[in-house]
Amino acid sequence: MAIKVSELQDFDPSVYLQSEAAMAEYLTSIIEENNPALLAAALGDIARARGMTEIARASGLTREALYTALKPDAQPRFDTIARVCTALGLKISVTPA
């Protein structure tokens, strides 16, 4: 029996982001891709895993602004990324290339 792609469920990474270690590893691998839109989407995945309402409240953003800033094609400002990371309990660090 053949599987139709249209019948497959969408993959949702937020289901697998249940620990801070998993979130940090996921975000680190995304940052290495050097793609701002992908970073926004990854932060959105992590925020959904934690709960958008909770992250919006902790970051000082509205839920609507958070969804807009973290959609896959967004290019959020660094200030927004920093606020979301702080609300998630994550810290961005830099290492020599």
PDB file of N, CA, C and O in Angstrom:
ATOM      1  N   MET A   1       0.833  -1.167   0.000  1.00  0.00           N
ATOM      2  CA  MET A   1       0.000   0.000   0.000  1.00  0.00           C
ATOM      3  C   MET A   1       0.888   1.244   0.000  1.00  0.00           C
ATOM      4  O   MET A   1       1.775   1.378   0.843  1.00  0.00           O
ATOM      5  N   ALA A   2       0.654   2.122  -0.917  1.00  0.00           N
ATOM      6  CA  ALA A   2       1.445   3.344  -1.050  1.00  0.00           C
ATOM      7  C   ALA A   2       0.992   4.397  -0.045  1.00  0.00           C
ATOM      8  O   ALA A   2      -0.185   4.496   0.302  1.00  0.00           O
ATOM      9  N   ILE A   3       1.967   5.177   0.408  1.00  0.00           N
ATOM     10  CA  ILE A   3       1.685   6.282   1.327  1.00  0.00           C
ATOM     11  C   ILE A   3       1.625   7.558   0.510  1.00  0.00           C
ATOM     12  O   ILE A   3       2.520   7.839  -0.288  1.00  0.00           O
ATOM     13  N   LYS A   4       0.575   8.324   0.710  1.00  0.00           N
ATOM     14  CA  LYS A   4       0.436   9.600   0.024  1.00  0.00           C
ATOM     15  C   LYS A   4       1.033  10.708   0.895  1.00  0.00           C
ATOM     16  O   LYS A   4       0.714  10.827   2.078  1.00  0.00           O
ATOM     17  N   VAL A   5       1.879  11.490   0.303  1.00  0.00           N
ATOM     18  CA  VAL A   5       2.511  12.583   1.037  1.00  0.00           C
ATOM     19  C   VAL A   5       1.462  13.532   1.606  1.00  0.00           C
ATOM     20  O   VAL A   5       1.632  14.053   2.709  1.00  0.00           O
ATOM     21  N   SER A   6       0.409  13.755   0.883  1.00  0.00           N
ATOM     22  CA  SER A   6      -0.639  14.671   1.336  1.00  0.00           C
ATOM     23  C   SER A   6      -1.346  14.173   2.590  1.00  0.00           C
ATOM     24  O   SER A   6      -1.994  14.952   3.289  1.00  0.00           O
ATOM     25  N   GLU A   7      -1.226  12.888   2.877  1.00  0.00           N
ATOM     26  CA  GLU A   7      -1.881  12.317   4.055  1.00  0.00           C
ATOM     27  C   GLU A   7      -0.972  12.269   5.284  1.00  0.00           C
ATOM     28  O   GLU A   7      -1.418  11.921   6.377  1.00  0.00           O
ATOM     29  N   LEU A   8       0.297  12.619   5.103  1.00  0.00           N
ATOM     30  CA  LEU A   8       1.224  12.625   6.228  1.00  0.00           C
ATOM     31  C   LEU A   8       0.974  13.842   7.103  1.00  0.00           C
ATOM     32  O   LEU A   8       0.602  14.909   6.615  1.00  0.00           O
ATOM     33  N   GLN A   9       1.183  13.669   8.393  1.00  0.00           N
ATOM     34  CA  GLN A   9       1.050  14.795   9.313  1.00  0.00           C
ATOM     35  C   GLN A   9       2.247  15.711   9.174  1.00  0.00           C
ATOM     36  O   GLN A   9       3.345  15.263   8.843  1.00  0.00           O
ATOM     37  N   ASP A  10       2.038  17.009   9.430  1.00  0.00           N
ATOM     38  CA  ASP A  10       3.152  17.957   9.438  1.00  0.00           C
ATOM     39  C   ASP A  10       4.062  17.630  10.613  1.00  0.00           C
ATOM     40  O   ASP A  10       3.590  17.266  11.690  1.00  0.00           O
ATOM     41  N   PHE A  11       5.361  17.760  10.403  1.00  0.00           N
ATOM     42  CA  PHE A  11       6.329  17.542  11.467  1.00  0.00           C
ATOM     43  C   PHE A  11       6.347  18.755  12.386  1.00  0.00           C
ATOM     44  O   PHE A  11       6.457  19.887  11.916  1.00  0.00           O
ATOM     45  N   ASP A  12       6.240  18.530  13.678  1.00  0.00           N
ATOM     46  CA  ASP A  12       6.263  19.612  14.661  1.00  0.00           C
ATOM     47  C   ASP A  12       7.398  19.353  15.652  1.00  0.00           C
ATOM     48  O   ASP A  12       7.260  18.520  16.547  1.00  0.00           O
ATOM     49  N   PRO A  13       8.528  20.066  15.496  1.00  0.00           N
ATOM     50  CA  PRO A  13       9.659  19.834  16.390  1.00  0.00           C
ATOM     51  C   PRO A  13       9.374  20.162  17.849  1.00  0.00           C
ATOM     52  O   PRO A  13      10.060  19.654  18.736  1.00  0.00           O
ATOM     53  N   SER A  14       8.375  21.001  18.115  1.00  0.00           N
ATOM     54  CA  SER A  14       8.098  21.387  19.502  1.00  0.00           C
ATOM     55  C   SER A  14       7.743  20.188  20.372  1.00  0.00           C
ATOM     56  O   SER A  14       7.918  20.233  21.590  1.00  0.00           O
ATOM     57  N   VAL A  15       7.250  19.129  19.765  1.00  0.00           N
ATOM     58  CA  VAL A  15       6.908  17.912  20.505  1.00  0.00           C
ATOM     59  C   VAL A  15       8.155  17.296  21.146  1.00  0.00           C
ATOM     60  O   VAL A  15       8.070  16.670  22.203  1.00  0.00           O
ATOM     61  N   TYR A  16       9.307  17.476  20.504  1.00  0.00           N
ATOM     62  CA  TYR A  16      10.552  16.859  20.966  1.00  0.00           C
ATOM     63  C   TYR A  16      11.410  17.780  21.821  1.00  0.00           C
ATOM     64  O   TYR A  16      12.495  17.390  22.253  1.00  0.00           O
ATOM     65  N   LEU A  17      10.950  18.971  22.064  1.00  0.00           N
ATOM     66  CA  LEU A  17      11.734  19.954  22.820  1.00  0.00           C
ATOM     67  C   LEU A  17      11.213  20.053  24.245  1.00  0.00           C
ATOM     68  O   LEU A  17      10.657  21.079  24.639  1.00  0.00           O
ATOM     69  N   GLN A  18      11.390  19.006  25.002  1.00  0.00           N
ATOM     70  CA  GLN A  18      10.822  18.945  26.344  1.00  0.00           C
ATOM     71  C   GLN A  18      11.808  19.271  27.461  1.00  0.00           C
ATOM     72  O   GLN A  18      11.404  19.440  28.611  1.00  0.00           O
ATOM     73  N   SER A  19      13.095  19.360  27.135  1.00  0.00           N
ATOM     74  CA  SER A  19      14.078  19.704  28.168  1.00  0.00           C
ATOM     75  C   SER A  19      14.878  20.920  27.720  1.00  0.00           C
ATOM     76  O   SER A  19      14.967  21.215  26.529  1.00  0.00           O
ATOM     77  N   GLU A  20      15.455  21.616  28.687  1.00  0.00           N
ATOM     78  CA  GLU A  20      16.278  22.777  28.346  1.00  0.00           C
ATOM     79  C   GLU A  20      17.484  22.354  27.525  1.00  0.00           C
ATOM     80  O   GLU A  20      17.927  23.094  26.646  1.00  0.00           O
ATOM     81  N   ALA A  21      18.020  21.168  27.803  1.00  0.00           N
ATOM     82  CA  ALA A  21      19.167  20.669  27.038  1.00  0.00           C
ATOM     83  C   ALA A  21      18.786  20.450  25.576  1.00  0.00           C
ATOM     84  O   ALA A  21      19.550  20.803  24.678  1.00  0.00           O
ATOM     85  N   ALA A  22      17.618  19.874  25.333  1.00  0.00           N
ATOM     86  CA  ALA A  22      17.158  19.644  23.958  1.00  0.00           C
ATOM     87  C   ALA A  22      16.926  20.974  23.251  1.00  0.00           C
ATOM     88  O   ALA A  22      17.261  21.124  22.076  1.00  0.00           O
ATOM     89  N   MET A  23      16.355  21.936  23.965  1.00  0.00           N
ATOM     90  CA  MET A  23      16.112  23.258  23.383  1.00  0.00           C
ATOM     91  C   MET A  23      17.423  23.940  23.021  1.00  0.00           C
ATOM     92  O   MET A  23      17.553  24.509  21.937  1.00  0.00           O
ATOM     93  N   ALA A  24      18.388  23.885  23.920  1.00  0.00           N
ATOM     94  CA  ALA A  24      19.683  24.521  23.680  1.00  0.00           C
ATOM     95  C   ALA A  24      20.410  23.856  22.515  1.00  0.00           C
ATOM     96  O   ALA A  24      21.002  24.543  21.683  1.00  0.00           O
ATOM     97  N   GLU A  25      20.371  22.547  22.449  1.00  0.00           N
ATOM     98  CA  GLU A  25      21.026  21.828  21.354  1.00  0.00           C
ATOM     99  C   GLU A  25      20.373  22.167  20.013  1.00  0.00           C
ATOM    100  O   GLU A  25      21.062  22.382  19.016  1.00  0.00           O
ATOM    101  N   TYR A  26      19.054  22.211  19.999  1.00  0.00           N
ATOM    102  CA  TYR A  26      18.310  22.550  18.786  1.00  0.00           C
ATOM    103  C   TYR A  26      18.653  23.963  18.327  1.00  0.00           C
ATOM    104  O   TYR A  26      18.941  24.183  17.151  1.00  0.00           O
ATOM    105  N   LEU A  27      18.623  24.911  19.244  1.00  0.00           N
ATOM    106  CA  LEU A  27      18.902  26.301  18.904  1.00  0.00           C
ATOM    107  C   LEU A  27      20.353  26.476  18.447  1.00  0.00           C
ATOM    108  O   LEU A  27      20.619  27.239  17.519  1.00  0.00           O
ATOM    109  N   THR A  28      21.277  25.788  19.080  1.00  0.00           N
ATOM    110  CA  THR A  28      22.684  25.866  18.679  1.00  0.00           C
ATOM    111  C   THR A  28      22.875  25.360  17.258  1.00  0.00           C
ATOM    112  O   THR A  28      23.599  25.973  16.474  1.00  0.00           O
ATOM    113  N   SER A  29      22.236  24.252  16.921  1.00  0.00           N
ATOM    114  CA  SER A  29      22.382  23.718  15.565  1.00  0.00           C
ATOM    115  C   SER A  29      21.754  24.657  14.531  1.00  0.00           C
ATOM    116  O   SER A  29      22.255  24.769  13.412  1.00  0.00           O
ATOM    117  N   ILE A  30      20.673  25.323  14.898  1.00  0.00           N
ATOM    118  CA  ILE A  30      20.021  26.269  13.989  1.00  0.00           C
ATOM    119  C   ILE A  30      20.891  27.503  13.791  1.00  0.00           C
ATOM    120  O   ILE A  30      21.018  27.993  12.669  1.00  0.00           O
ATOM    121  N   ILE A  31      21.489  28.010  14.860  1.00  0.00           N
ATOM    122  CA  ILE A  31      22.348  29.192  14.762  1.00  0.00           C
ATOM    123  C   ILE A  31      23.523  28.921  13.830  1.00  0.00           C
ATOM    124  O   ILE A  31      23.960  29.817  13.107  1.00  0.00           O
ATOM    125  N   GLU A  32      24.029  27.714  13.841  1.00  0.00           N
ATOM    126  CA  GLU A  32      25.146  27.349  12.965  1.00  0.00           C
ATOM    127  C   GLU A  32      24.776  27.429  11.485  1.00  0.00           C
ATOM    128  O   GLU A  32      25.660  27.528  10.633  1.00  0.00           O
ATOM    129  N   GLU A  33      23.490  27.388  11.173  1.00  0.00           N
ATOM    130  CA  GLU A  33      23.038  27.504   9.785  1.00  0.00           C
ATOM    131  C   GLU A  33      23.126  28.934   9.263  1.00  0.00           C
ATOM    132  O   GLU A  33      23.092  29.158   8.053  1.00  0.00           O
ATOM    133  N   ASN A  34      23.239  29.911  10.180  1.00  0.00           N
ATOM    134  CA  ASN A  34      23.403  31.318   9.816  1.00  0.00           C
ATOM    135  C   ASN A  34      22.246  31.837   8.949  1.00  0.00           C
ATOM    136  O   ASN A  34      22.460  32.522   7.949  1.00  0.00           O
ATOM    137  N   ASN A  35      21.021  31.494   9.355  1.00  0.00           N
ATOM    138  CA  ASN A  35      19.828  31.869   8.599  1.00  0.00           C
ATOM    139  C   ASN A  35      18.831  32.518   9.562  1.00  0.00           C
ATOM    140  O   ASN A  35      18.225  31.811  10.367  1.00  0.00           O
ATOM    141  N   PRO A  36      18.640  33.844   9.505  1.00  0.00           N
ATOM    142  CA  PRO A  36      17.751  34.527  10.457  1.00  0.00           C
ATOM    143  C   PRO A  36      16.314  34.011  10.441  1.00  0.00           C
ATOM    144  O   PRO A  36      15.679  33.926  11.492  1.00  0.00           O
ATOM    145  N   ALA A  37      15.800  33.671   9.275  1.00  0.00           N
ATOM    146  CA  ALA A  37      14.425  33.170   9.202  1.00  0.00           C
ATOM    147  C   ALA A  37      14.307  31.819   9.893  1.00  0.00           C
ATOM    148  O   ALA A  37      13.314  31.544  10.566  1.00  0.00           O
ATOM    149  N   LEU A  38      15.317  30.982   9.726  1.00  0.00           N
ATOM    150  CA  LEU A  38      15.324  29.673  10.378  1.00  0.00           C
ATOM    151  C   LEU A  38      15.446  29.833  11.889  1.00  0.00           C
ATOM    152  O   LEU A  38      14.840  29.075  12.646  1.00  0.00           O
ATOM    153  N   LEU A  39      16.229  30.818  12.329  1.00  0.00           N
ATOM    154  CA  LEU A  39      16.354  31.099  13.757  1.00  0.00           C
ATOM    155  C   LEU A  39      15.015  31.533  14.341  1.00  0.00           C
ATOM    156  O   LEU A  39      14.636  31.086  15.424  1.00  0.00           O
ATOM    157  N   ALA A  40      14.303  32.392  13.638  1.00  0.00           N
ATOM    158  CA  ALA A  40      12.989  32.829  14.102  1.00  0.00           C
ATOM    159  C   ALA A  40      12.038  31.637  14.218  1.00  0.00           C
ATOM    160  O   ALA A  40      11.310  31.517  15.203  1.00  0.00           O
ATOM    161  N   ALA A  41      12.044  30.769  13.226  1.00  0.00           N
ATOM    162  CA  ALA A  41      11.169  29.594  13.252  1.00  0.00           C
ATOM    163  C   ALA A  41      11.546  28.661  14.397  1.00  0.00           C
ATOM    164  O   ALA A  41      10.667  28.108  15.059  1.00  0.00           O
ATOM    165  N   ALA A  42      12.839  28.481  14.635  1.00  0.00           N
ATOM    166  CA  ALA A  42      13.288  27.606  15.729  1.00  0.00           C
ATOM    167  C   ALA A  42      12.878  28.162  17.083  1.00  0.00           C
ATOM    168  O   ALA A  42      12.437  27.413  17.955  1.00  0.00           O
ATOM    169  N   LEU A  43      13.023  29.478  17.266  1.00  0.00           N
ATOM    170  CA  LEU A  43      12.567  30.086  18.513  1.00  0.00           C
ATOM    171  C   LEU A  43      11.062  29.928  18.670  1.00  0.00           C
ATOM    172  O   LEU A  43      10.565  29.751  19.783  1.00  0.00           O
ATOM    173  N   GLY A  44      10.336  29.990  17.560  1.00  0.00           N
ATOM    174  CA  GLY A  44       8.896  29.743  17.596  1.00  0.00           C
ATOM    175  C   GLY A  44       8.581  28.320  18.014  1.00  0.00           C
ATOM    176  O   GLY A  44       7.646  28.087  18.780  1.00  0.00           O
ATOM    177  N   ASP A  45       9.356  27.363  17.515  1.00  0.00           N
ATOM    178  CA  ASP A  45       9.179  25.966  17.912  1.00  0.00           C
ATOM    179  C   ASP A  45       9.390  25.797  19.412  1.00  0.00           C
ATOM    180  O   ASP A  45       8.606  25.134  20.090  1.00  0.00           O
ATOM    181  N   ILE A  46      10.449  26.401  19.915  1.00  0.00           N
ATOM    182  CA  ILE A  46      10.766  26.288  21.339  1.00  0.00           C
ATOM    183  C   ILE A  46       9.706  27.000  22.180  1.00  0.00           C
ATOM    184  O   ILE A  46       9.296  26.491  23.223  1.00  0.00           O
ATOM    185  N   ALA A  47       9.267  28.167  21.729  1.00  0.00           N
ATOM    186  CA  ALA A  47       8.228  28.898  22.468  1.00  0.00           C
ATOM    187  C   ALA A  47       6.922  28.099  22.510  1.00  0.00           C
ATOM    188  O   ALA A  47       6.237  28.080  23.533  1.00  0.00           O
ATOM    189  N   ARG A  48       6.578  27.444  21.402  1.00  0.00           N
ATOM    190  CA  ARG A  48       5.368  26.603  21.400  1.00  0.00           C
ATOM    191  C   ARG A  48       5.520  25.427  22.362  1.00  0.00           C
ATOM    192  O   ARG A  48       4.554  25.025  23.010  1.00  0.00           O
ATOM    193  N   ALA A  49       6.721  24.877  22.458  1.00  0.00           N
ATOM    194  CA  ALA A  49       6.962  23.764  23.387  1.00  0.00           C
ATOM    195  C   ALA A  49       6.766  24.206  24.831  1.00  0.00           C
ATOM    196  O   ALA A  49       6.285  23.436  25.662  1.00  0.00           O
ATOM    197  N   ARG A  50       7.141  25.445  25.127  1.00  0.00           N
ATOM    198  CA  ARG A  50       6.993  25.984  26.476  1.00  0.00           C
ATOM    199  C   ARG A  50       5.621  26.581  26.734  1.00  0.00           C
ATOM    200  O   ARG A  50       5.148  26.591  27.871  1.00  0.00           O
ATOM    201  N   GLY A  51       4.985  27.075  25.690  1.00  0.00           N
ATOM    202  CA  GLY A  51       3.699  27.749  25.827  1.00  0.00           C
ATOM    203  C   GLY A  51       3.837  29.204  25.430  1.00  0.00           C
ATOM    204  O   GLY A  51       4.500  29.985  26.112  1.00  0.00           O
ATOM    205  N   MET A  52       3.208  29.563  24.324  1.00  0.00           N
ATOM    206  CA  MET A  52       3.344  30.928  23.791  1.00  0.00           C
ATOM    207  C   MET A  52       2.881  31.988  24.777  1.00  0.00           C
ATOM    208  O   MET A  52       3.511  33.038  24.896  1.00  0.00           O
ATOM    209  N   THR A  53       1.799  31.731  25.477  1.00  0.00           N
ATOM    210  CA  THR A  53       1.282  32.721  26.427  1.00  0.00           C
ATOM    211  C   THR A  53       2.304  32.995  27.519  1.00  0.00           C
ATOM    212  O   THR A  53       2.541  34.149  27.875  1.00  0.00           O
ATOM    213  N   GLU A  54       2.904  31.951  28.045  1.00  0.00           N
ATOM    214  CA  GLU A  54       3.911  32.101  29.103  1.00  0.00           C
ATOM    215  C   GLU A  54       5.130  32.867  28.586  1.00  0.00           C
ATOM    216  O   GLU A  54       5.639  33.753  29.272  1.00  0.00           O
ATOM    217  N   ILE A  55       5.593  32.536  27.400  1.00  0.00           N
ATOM    218  CA  ILE A  55       6.770  33.194  26.838  1.00  0.00           C
ATOM    219  C   ILE A  55       6.455  34.648  26.490  1.00  0.00           C
ATOM    220  O   ILE A  55       7.288  35.530  26.697  1.00  0.00           O
ATOM    221  N   ALA A  56       5.266  34.899  25.967  1.00  0.00           N
ATOM    222  CA  ALA A  56       4.870  36.280  25.662  1.00  0.00           C
ATOM    223  C   ALA A  56       4.877  37.120  26.936  1.00  0.00           C
ATOM    224  O   ALA A  56       5.403  38.233  26.954  1.00  0.00           O
ATOM    225  N   ARG A  57       4.300  36.587  27.979  1.00  0.00           N
ATOM    226  CA  ARG A  57       4.237  37.316  29.258  1.00  0.00           C
ATOM    227  C   ARG A  57       5.653  37.581  29.789  1.00  0.00           C
ATOM    228  O   ARG A  57       5.963  38.698  30.203  1.00  0.00           O
ATOM    229  N   ALA A  58       6.506  36.557  29.776  1.00  0.00           N
ATOM    230  CA  ALA A  58       7.858  36.687  30.320  1.00  0.00           C
ATOM    231  C   ALA A  58       8.747  37.602  29.479  1.00  0.00           C
ATOM    232  O   ALA A  58       9.664  38.231  30.007  1.00  0.00           O
ATOM    233  N   SER A  59       8.483  37.678  28.185  1.00  0.00           N
ATOM    234  CA  SER A  59       9.313  38.504  27.304  1.00  0.00           C
ATOM    235  C   SER A  59       8.810  39.938  27.193  1.00  0.00           C
ATOM    236  O   SER A  59       9.518  40.811  26.690  1.00  0.00           O
ATOM    237  N   GLY A  60       7.583  40.182  27.665  1.00  0.00           N
ATOM    238  CA  GLY A  60       7.009  41.516  27.568  1.00  0.00           C
ATOM    239  C   GLY A  60       6.408  41.814  26.202  1.00  0.00           C
ATOM    240  O   GLY A  60       6.139  42.971  25.880  1.00  0.00           O
ATOM    241  N   LEU A  61       6.197  40.787  25.404  1.00  0.00           N
ATOM    242  CA  LEU A  61       5.585  40.927  24.082  1.00  0.00           C
ATOM    243  C   LEU A  61       4.158  40.397  24.131  1.00  0.00           C
ATOM    244  O   LEU A  61       3.827  39.567  24.978  1.00  0.00           O
ATOM    245  N   THR A  62       3.324  40.872  23.232  1.00  0.00           N
ATOM    246  CA  THR A  62       1.987  40.284  23.140  1.00  0.00           C
ATOM    247  C   THR A  62       2.102  38.947  22.407  1.00  0.00           C
ATOM    248  O   THR A  62       3.072  38.707  21.689  1.00  0.00           O
ATOM    249  N   ARG A  63       1.118  38.091  22.592  1.00  0.00           N
ATOM    250  CA  ARG A  63       1.132  36.803  21.877  1.00  0.00           C
ATOM    251  C   ARG A  63       1.150  37.023  20.375  1.00  0.00           C
ATOM    252  O   ARG A  63       1.859  36.329  19.647  1.00  0.00           O
ATOM    253  N   GLU A  64       0.368  37.991  19.915  1.00  0.00           N
ATOM    254  CA  GLU A  64       0.298  38.261  18.484  1.00  0.00           C
ATOM    255  C   GLU A  64       1.658  38.711  17.950  1.00  0.00           C
ATOM    256  O   GLU A  64       2.092  38.259  16.890  1.00  0.00           O
ATOM    257  N   ALA A  65       2.328  39.602  18.685  1.00  0.00           N
ATOM    258  CA  ALA A  65       3.654  40.073  18.273  1.00  0.00           C
ATOM    259  C   ALA A  65       4.658  38.929  18.283  1.00  0.00           C
ATOM    260  O   ALA A  65       5.532  38.848  17.420  1.00  0.00           O
ATOM    261  N   LEU A  66       4.525  38.050  19.264  1.00  0.00           N
ATOM    262  CA  LEU A  66       5.424  36.899  19.353  1.00  0.00           C
ATOM    263  C   LEU A  66       5.222  35.962  18.170  1.00  0.00           C
ATOM    264  O   LEU A  66       6.192  35.522  17.551  1.00  0.00           O
ATOM    265  N   TYR A  67       3.965  35.653  17.853  1.00  0.00           N
ATOM    266  CA  TYR A  67       3.689  34.800  16.690  1.00  0.00           C
ATOM    267  C   TYR A  67       4.218  35.441  15.409  1.00  0.00           C
ATOM    268  O   TYR A  67       4.789  34.753  14.562  1.00  0.00           O
ATOM    269  N   THR A  68       4.034  36.743  15.263  1.00  0.00           N
ATOM    270  CA  THR A  68       4.504  37.449  14.066  1.00  0.00           C
ATOM    271  C   THR A  68       6.024  37.423  13.981  1.00  0.00           C
ATOM    272  O   THR A  68       6.581  37.166  12.914  1.00  0.00           O
ATOM    273  N   ALA A  69       6.691  37.686  15.087  1.00  0.00           N
ATOM    274  CA  ALA A  69       8.154  37.748  15.097  1.00  0.00           C
ATOM    275  C   ALA A  69       8.799  36.382  14.896  1.00  0.00           C
ATOM    276  O   ALA A  69       9.923  36.293  14.401  1.00  0.00           O
ATOM    277  N   LEU A  70       8.093  35.314  15.277  1.00  0.00           N
ATOM    278  CA  LEU A  70       8.697  33.983  15.241  1.00  0.00           C
ATOM    279  C   LEU A  70       8.120  33.077  14.168  1.00  0.00           C
ATOM    280  O   LEU A  70       8.282  31.859  14.232  1.00  0.00           O
ATOM    281  N   LYS A  71       7.453  33.656  13.189  1.00  0.00           N
ATOM    282  CA  LYS A  71       6.966  32.817  12.093  1.00  0.00           C
ATOM    283  C   LYS A  71       8.148  32.476  11.176  1.00  0.00           C
ATOM    284  O   LYS A  71       9.145  33.198  11.162  1.00  0.00           O
ATOM    285  N   PRO A  72       8.044  31.395  10.419  1.00  0.00           N
ATOM    286  CA  PRO A  72       9.190  30.901   9.635  1.00  0.00           C
ATOM    287  C   PRO A  72       9.839  31.906   8.681  1.00  0.00           C
ATOM    288  O   PRO A  72      11.043  31.811   8.446  1.00  0.00           O
ATOM    289  N   ASP A  73       9.109  32.845   8.132  1.00  0.00           N
ATOM    290  CA  ASP A  73       9.722  33.776   7.183  1.00  0.00           C
ATOM    291  C   ASP A  73      10.047  35.138   7.806  1.00  0.00           C
ATOM    292  O   ASP A  73      10.356  36.090   7.089  1.00  0.00           O
ATOM    293  N   ALA A  74       9.980  35.230   9.125  1.00  0.00           N
ATOM    294  CA  ALA A  74      10.220  36.495   9.822  1.00  0.00           C
ATOM    295  C   ALA A  74      11.711  36.808   9.906  1.00  0.00           C
ATOM    296  O   ALA A  74      12.558  35.923   9.790  1.00  0.00           O
ATOM    297  N   GLN A  75      12.002  38.059  10.104  1.00  0.00           N
ATOM    298  CA  GLN A  75      13.372  38.520  10.334  1.00  0.00           C
ATOM    299  C   GLN A  75      13.342  39.405  11.577  1.00  0.00           C
ATOM    300  O   GLN A  75      13.417  40.629  11.474  1.00  0.00           O
ATOM    301  N   PRO A  76      13.232  38.777  12.764  1.00  0.00           N
ATOM    302  CA  PRO A  76      13.083  39.566  13.992  1.00  0.00           C
ATOM    303  C   PRO A  76      14.339  40.360  14.325  1.00  0.00           C
ATOM    304  O   PRO A  76      15.452  39.994  13.947  1.00  0.00           O
ATOM    305  N   ARG A  77      14.126  41.453  15.040  1.00  0.00           N
ATOM    306  CA  ARG A  77      15.249  42.257  15.526  1.00  0.00           C
ATOM    307  C   ARG A  77      15.981  41.462  16.605  1.00  0.00           C
ATOM    308  O   ARG A  77      15.409  40.571  17.234  1.00  0.00           O
ATOM    309  N   PHE A  78      17.251  41.799  16.807  1.00  0.00           N
ATOM    310  CA  PHE A  78      18.027  41.098  17.829  1.00  0.00           C
ATOM    311  C   PHE A  78      17.413  41.297  19.206  1.00  0.00           C
ATOM    312  O   PHE A  78      17.439  40.388  20.035  1.00  0.00           O
ATOM    313  N   ASP A  79      16.862  42.477  19.456  1.00  0.00           N
ATOM    314  CA  ASP A  79      16.211  42.753  20.735  1.00  0.00           C
ATOM    315  C   ASP A  79      15.109  41.734  21.011  1.00  0.00           C
ATOM    316  O   ASP A  79      14.973  41.249  22.135  1.00  0.00           O
ATOM    317  N   THR A  80      14.334  41.416  19.999  1.00  0.00           N
ATOM    318  CA  THR A  80      13.256  40.431  20.155  1.00  0.00           C
ATOM    319  C   THR A  80      13.835  39.056  20.432  1.00  0.00           C
ATOM    320  O   THR A  80      13.353  38.344  21.312  1.00  0.00           O
ATOM    321  N   ILE A  81      14.863  38.680  19.688  1.00  0.00           N
ATOM    322  CA  ILE A  81      15.505  37.379  19.904  1.00  0.00           C
ATOM    323  C   ILE A  81      16.052  37.287  21.323  1.00  0.00           C
ATOM    324  O   ILE A  81      15.870  36.272  21.995  1.00  0.00           O
ATOM    325  N   ALA A  82      16.718  38.340  21.780  1.00  0.00           N
ATOM    326  CA  ALA A  82      17.293  38.355  23.130  1.00  0.00           C
ATOM    327  C   ALA A  82      16.206  38.238  24.192  1.00  0.00           C
ATOM    328  O   ALA A  82      16.365  37.498  25.163  1.00  0.00           O
ATOM    329  N   ARG A  83      15.108  38.961  24.016  1.00  0.00           N
ATOM    330  CA  ARG A  83      14.008  38.902  24.994  1.00  0.00           C
ATOM    331  C   ARG A  83      13.374  37.522  25.035  1.00  0.00           C
ATOM    332  O   ARG A  83      13.049  37.019  26.111  1.00  0.00           O
ATOM    333  N   VAL A  84      13.196  36.907  23.874  1.00  0.00           N
ATOM    334  CA  VAL A  84      12.603  35.571  23.824  1.00  0.00           C
ATOM    335  C   VAL A  84      13.555  34.552  24.451  1.00  0.00           C
ATOM    336  O   VAL A  84      13.123  33.694  25.221  1.00  0.00           O
ATOM    337  N   CYS A  85      14.836  34.639  24.128  1.00  0.00           N
ATOM    338  CA  CYS A  85      15.809  33.718  24.728  1.00  0.00           C
ATOM    339  C   CYS A  85      15.818  33.836  26.248  1.00  0.00           C
ATOM    340  O   CYS A  85      15.849  32.826  26.950  1.00  0.00           O
ATOM    341  N   THR A  86      15.791  35.064  26.756  1.00  0.00           N
ATOM    342  CA  THR A  86      15.750  35.272  28.202  1.00  0.00           C
ATOM    343  C   THR A  86      14.488  34.661  28.797  1.00  0.00           C
ATOM    344  O   THR A  86      14.544  34.007  29.839  1.00  0.00           O
ATOM    345  N   ALA A  87      13.360  34.868  28.146  1.00  0.00           N
ATOM    346  CA  ALA A  87      12.091  34.303  28.629  1.00  0.00           C
ATOM    347  C   ALA A  87      12.120  32.783  28.605  1.00  0.00           C
ATOM    348  O   ALA A  87      11.475  32.137  29.430  1.00  0.00           O
ATOM    349  N   LEU A  88      12.862  32.207  27.664  1.00  0.00           N
ATOM    350  CA  LEU A  88      12.971  30.752  27.558  1.00  0.00           C
ATOM    351  C   LEU A  88      13.999  30.177  28.527  1.00  0.00           C
ATOM    352  O   LEU A  88      14.095  28.960  28.688  1.00  0.00           O
ATOM    353  N   GLY A  89      14.763  31.050  29.170  1.00  0.00           N
ATOM    354  CA  GLY A  89      15.814  30.579  30.068  1.00  0.00           C
ATOM    355  C   GLY A  89      17.042  30.113  29.311  1.00  0.00           C
ATOM    356  O   GLY A  89      17.815  29.296  29.811  1.00  0.00           O
ATOM    357  N   LEU A  90      17.222  30.637  28.097  1.00  0.00           N
ATOM    358  CA  LEU A  90      18.366  30.276  27.266  1.00  0.00           C
ATOM    359  C   LEU A  90      19.281  31.478  27.104  1.00  0.00           C
ATOM    360  O   LEU A  90      18.838  32.624  27.180  1.00  0.00           O
ATOM    361  N   LYS A  91      20.553  31.210  26.882  1.00  0.00           N
ATOM    362  CA  LYS A  91      21.542  32.260  26.716  1.00  0.00           C
ATOM    363  C   LYS A  91      22.306  32.000  25.421  1.00  0.00           C
ATOM    364  O   LYS A  91      22.746  30.878  25.171  1.00  0.00           O
ATOM    365  N   ILE A  92      22.462  33.021  24.612  1.00  0.00           N
ATOM    366  CA  ILE A  92      23.237  32.909  23.387  1.00  0.00           C
ATOM    367  C   ILE A  92      24.686  33.178  23.721  1.00  0.00           C
ATOM    368  O   ILE A  92      25.001  34.160  24.394  1.00  0.00           O
ATOM    369  N   SER A  93      25.583  32.300  23.251  1.00  0.00           N
ATOM    370  CA  SER A  93      27.008  32.517  23.476  1.00  0.00           C
ATOM    371  C   SER A  93      27.762  32.424  22.158  1.00  0.00           C
ATOM    372  O   SER A  93      27.263  31.870  21.178  1.00  0.00           O
ATOM    373  N   VAL A  94      28.957  32.969  22.149  1.00  0.00           N
ATOM    374  CA  VAL A  94      29.769  33.009  20.940  1.00  0.00           C
ATOM    375  C   VAL A  94      31.083  32.271  21.204  1.00  0.00           C
ATOM    376  O   VAL A  94      31.694  32.419  22.262  1.00  0.00           O
ATOM    377  N   THR A  95      31.495  31.487  20.235  1.00  0.00           N
ATOM    378  CA  THR A  95      32.779  30.803  20.306  1.00  0.00           C
ATOM    379  C   THR A  95      33.562  31.094  19.037  1.00  0.00           C
ATOM    380  O   THR A  95      32.969  31.386  17.998  1.00  0.00           O
ATOM    381  N   PRO A  96      34.879  31.018  19.105  1.00  0.00           N
ATOM    382  CA  PRO A  96      35.661  31.240  17.886  1.00  0.00           C
ATOM    383  C   PRO A  96      35.314  30.230  16.807  1.00  0.00           C
ATOM    384  O   PRO A  96      35.055  29.062  17.095  1.00  0.00           O
ATOM    385  N   ALA A  97      35.312  30.688  15.567  1.00  0.00           N
ATOM    386  CA  ALA A  97      35.000  29.799  14.452  1.00  0.00           C
ATOM    387  C   ALA A  97      36.130  28.894  14.234  1.00  0.00           C
ATOM    388  O   ALA A  97      36.082  28.052  13.337  1.00  0.00           O
TER     389      ALA A  97
END
